[in-house]
Amino acid sequence: MTGSQQASNAEASPVALVTGAAGGIGRRVVDRLAAQGMTVVAVDRSADASKELRSVPGRVTIVQGDVAVAADVERIVADTERDIGPIDYLVNAVGILRVGDVVDLPDADWEEMFAVNTGGVFRMIRAVVSRMVVRQRGAIVTVSSNAARTPRASMSAYSASKAAATMLAKCAALEVAKYGIRCNIVSPGSTRTEMLRVSWENQDRADATIAGVPDKFRLGIPLGRIAEPDDIVDAVEFLLSDRARHITMQELTVDGGATLGI
Ligand SMILES: NC(=O)c1ccc[n+]([C@@H]2O[C@H](COP(=O)([O-])OP(=O)(O)OC[C@H]3O[C@@H](n4cnc5c(N)ncnc54)[C@H](O)[C@@H]3O)[C@@H](O)[C@H]2O)c1
């Protein structure tokens, strides 16, 4: 595998593929699944991914690739199955955010958000599920957003791309249920990562986010805090685990009540 750090002694350990693995949430997913003893294939397009992930203890293989590129996705999944083992778990933690009102939004931003947030999830689910159905086992979690259900000013393309990803994941769940494969969604609200920092334009807007921003019709966060990545990863781990063996097609929102449970 190009640019990867090969895992060893992977025979007995389940294999998990994580996208957006160098990001704030993805990195903690990698940490936590590796700590469970899984062999983790950590996929990110960032050239810094190796730097971010090299220190994670456990069996971690770092792979540079772009989920918006069909050939990258097929290569990563095929190489993983050939060199490491059958993929038991997939976590789509990839995502990009470009803000801008509809009237100002460039075509390129619209297309890139759909290529990554929706297309990247579609391509990964397609490639992984086509192998899982043969083995009749597997679990998938897609990290979407509470913005998929709640209109947000200046976030139309992001919200629309996440709404599409959520529904794609639910439809895939329906198709693969007969094989015993589960497919669920975790939808975070504001979570302390690079994505949030950029959306706050590099300022600390935690207090305003928690209190709410009336002129943007944005409610606050009833539980009174910004999520940490681990809050999201707890939900991801649960939905991957056998404790959730009878749960599929579900969206678990982790936003401190910011979208009022709707
Ligand atoms: N942080 C939040 O407040 C928040 C809120 C709701 C939903 N989310 C969702 O949570 C998920 C994780 O977000 P995060 O906060 O960790 O963001 P992040 O920006 O910290 O990490 C995203 C990672 O995805 C990688 N990436 C981007 N495009 C890629 C591509 N085409 N191929 C492969 N890798 C790519 C980036 O390099 C980065 O490492 C995303 O789906 C995001 O939309 C985040």
The ligand as a MOL file (V3000), in Angstrom:
LIG
                    3D

  0  0  0     0  0            999 V3000
M  V30 BEGIN CTAB
M  V30 COUNTS 44 48 0 0 0
M  V30 BEGIN ATOM
M  V30 1 N -17.0780 19.4660 13.9470 0
M  V30 2 C -18.3860 19.7120 13.8860 0
M  V30 3 O -18.8900 20.6780 14.5170 0
M  V30 4 C -19.2820 18.8150 13.0950 0
M  V30 5 C -20.6840 18.9930 13.2190 0
M  V30 6 C -21.5330 18.1710 12.5090 0
M  V30 7 C -21.0250 17.1830 11.6860 0
M  V30 8 N -19.6640 17.0290 11.5710 0 CHG=1
M  V30 9 C -19.2030 15.9600 10.6830 0
M  V30 10 O -18.3020 15.1270 11.3780 0
M  V30 11 C -17.3820 14.5310 10.4410 0
M  V30 12 C -15.9530 14.7620 10.9360 0
M  V30 13 O -15.7340 16.1700 10.9590 0
M  V30 14 P -14.5720 16.8390 11.8150 0
M  V30 15 O -15.1920 17.8590 12.6500 0
M  V30 16 O -13.7050 15.7820 12.3870 0 CHG=-1
M  V30 17 O -13.8330 17.5940 10.6280 0
M  V30 18 P -12.2720 17.8030 10.3330 0
M  V30 19 O -12.2070 18.9230 9.3610 0
M  V30 20 O -11.5060 17.9080 11.6160 0
M  V30 21 O -11.8510 16.4350 9.6520 0
M  V30 22 C -12.2810 16.0420 8.3600 0
M  V30 23 C -11.1980 15.1490 7.7760 0
M  V30 24 O -11.6650 14.6830 6.5050 0
M  V30 25 C -10.5580 14.7260 5.5990 0
M  V30 26 N -11.0630 14.8290 4.2300 0
M  V30 27 C -11.6990 15.8870 3.6700 0
M  V30 28 N -12.0160 15.6140 2.4090 0
M  V30 29 C -11.5660 14.3620 2.1470 0
M  V30 30 C -11.6080 13.5170 1.0070 0
M  V30 31 N -12.1550 13.9240 -0.1420 0
M  V30 32 N -11.0740 12.2720 1.0960 0
M  V30 33 C -10.5020 11.8460 2.2500 0
M  V30 34 N -10.4200 12.6110 3.3590 0
M  V30 35 C -10.9530 13.8540 3.3090 0
M  V30 36 C -9.7730 15.9650 6.0100 0
M  V30 37 O -8.4310 15.9140 5.5350 0
M  V30 38 C -9.8710 15.9010 7.5340 0
M  V30 39 O -8.7960 15.1640 8.0860 0
M  V30 40 C -17.6720 15.1970 9.0980 0
M  V30 41 O -18.5250 14.3710 8.3470 0
M  V30 42 C -18.4030 16.4620 9.4880 0
M  V30 43 O -19.2270 16.9400 8.4580 0
M  V30 44 C -18.7910 17.8130 12.2560 0
M  V30 END ATOM
M  V30 BEGIN BOND
M  V30 1 1 1 2
M  V30 2 2 2 3
M  V30 3 1 2 4
M  V30 4 1 4 5
M  V30 5 2 4 44
M  V30 6 2 5 6
M  V30 7 1 6 7
M  V30 8 2 7 8
M  V30 9 1 8 9
M  V30 10 1 8 44
M  V30 11 1 9 10
M  V30 12 1 9 42
M  V30 13 1 10 11
M  V30 14 1 11 12
M  V30 15 1 11 40
M  V30 16 1 12 13
M  V30 17 1 13 14
M  V30 18 2 14 15
M  V30 19 1 14 16
M  V30 20 1 14 17
M  V30 21 1 17 18
M  V30 22 2 18 19
M  V30 23 1 18 20
M  V30 24 1 18 21
M  V30 25 1 21 22
M  V30 26 1 22 23
M  V30 27 1 23 24
M  V30 28 1 23 38
M  V30 29 1 24 25
M  V30 30 1 25 26
M  V30 31 1 25 36
M  V30 32 1 26 27
M  V30 33 1 26 35
M  V30 34 2 27 28
M  V30 35 1 28 29
M  V30 36 1 29 30
M  V30 37 2 29 35
M  V30 38 1 30 31
M  V30 39 2 30 32
M  V30 40 1 32 33
M  V30 41 2 33 34
M  V30 42 1 34 35
M  V30 43 1 36 37
M  V30 44 1 36 38
M  V30 45 1 38 39
M  V30 46 1 40 41
M  V30 47 1 40 42
M  V30 48 1 42 43
M  V30 END BOND
M  V30 END CTAB
M  END
